[in-house]
């Protein structure tokens, strides 16, 4: 019951539907260029522009951030990513006992500023974010 489509072009959109029994509701879109937002590869919403889809998805994931460690300090406090250390001993000397080892050049994913996971590539971090959020939002133009 979450299908929103444009007037008069429904036949063109059938390949994007979740299945043969999908309900199709008519939805007026300002122009012929629009984006279909998918949730876990199933239709979720329709918006007027690609930028609107990007903004809406960014808002959904607003609490997540991806960073790359470009510093030689590889021990990062899990709760405060501004605190970075060269060795575990220097972290402990500063009173930080909950830290994550993130080698230089690797990525780490945070939610509300707390490190969730690390990985080698941006794509790997995006997949980890989808798994943690338990939903993957993407779009088609």
N, C-alpha and C positions, 0 to 999 in steps of 0.2 A: 504493500500500500504506500510505497514511497516513490513512485515513478512520477516524474514531471517532464513533459515533453512539449515540443513546439507545435503550433497549429499547422496542419496541412502537409507536414513532412514526416509523418509517423512511419510510413513504409521504409524510409531511408534509415530510420533508427532501429529497426527490428534486430539487426545483427548485434546491437549493444545491450539488448535486454538479457535479464537473468535466466529466462526460460520461456517456454511457449505460453504459459498461463499467466504471465505478468499482466498486471493491471496497467493500463496506459491512461494517464490523466493529461488533459490538454493544459498547456502552460504557455502564455504569450511571452516571447523573447524579442527584445528590441531589434535585433538584426539577425542575419543568417549565420553569423559567426558566434558560436557559443561553446561552452565547455561542459562536459558531463563529469561530475565528481563520482568516483568509485570508492566504496568502502569494502575492503577485503575482496576486491575485484568484482563487486556487485554494484549496480547502479544505486546512487544515493541522492544526488541532487543535480540540478542543471542551473548554471549561472550564465550571465550574458557575455563575459569575457574571460580569456585565459588568466589575466591578472587577478580577476575576482576569485577564480578557483585557487590560484596560488595563495592569495591573502587568506581565504577561508581555511585552507589546509594548514597554513602557517599558524593561524589562530588556534586551531585544534591542538597543535603540537607546541604551543607557546611556552610550556614549562620545560621543554627539552632544549639542550644546546650541545653542539658538537665542537670540540676544540682539538687542535693539534699541539702536542708538546714540542715547542721549538727551542726549549731551554736545556742546558746540560743538567739541570736539577731534575732528577727523575722520580723523586719520592714526593708525591703530592698529597696533601691532607684531604681526606675524603669529604669532610664537611666544609672546608674552606679552600677552594682551588687556588687562591692567591698565595697560600703558604706552600712553598716548594723547597726541597732540601736535596743536598748532594748525597747524603748517606742516611740510613735509618737512625744511626746514633745522633745525628744532628737534629732530626725530627723529634726524637724522644727527649733530647736535651731541651727542646723548645716546648715540651709538654704535649706533643702530638704523637699519639700511639695508633690512631686509625688513619693509615695512609695507604696509597696505592702506588705501585711501581709502574710508571709509564715511561718507557724508553724514549729517547729523543726521536722525533719523527712519527711516533705513533699517535693515534687519535684516542680521545676519551669522551664518553657521553655522560652528560649530567642532567639531572632533573631537580628543579628547585635549587641548583647549585651544588648538589651532592653527586659525586661520581658513581655511576651505575656500572659501567663496563668500559673496557678498552679494546682496540682493534687496530688492524693494519691499514684499512682504507675507509674513505668516507662512505662508500656503499655498504660496507660491513656494519658501520655504526648506524646507518639508516635502517638496515634490517633489524638490528638489535633494538632500535627505538620502536619499530613496528611491533616486534614481539613483546616488548615490555608494556606498550600501550594496549596490546591485544586487538589492534585494528590497524589496517594499512589503508590510508587514504591516498588516492592518486587521481589523475584526471585525464580525459581525452578531449581533444579539440576537433 
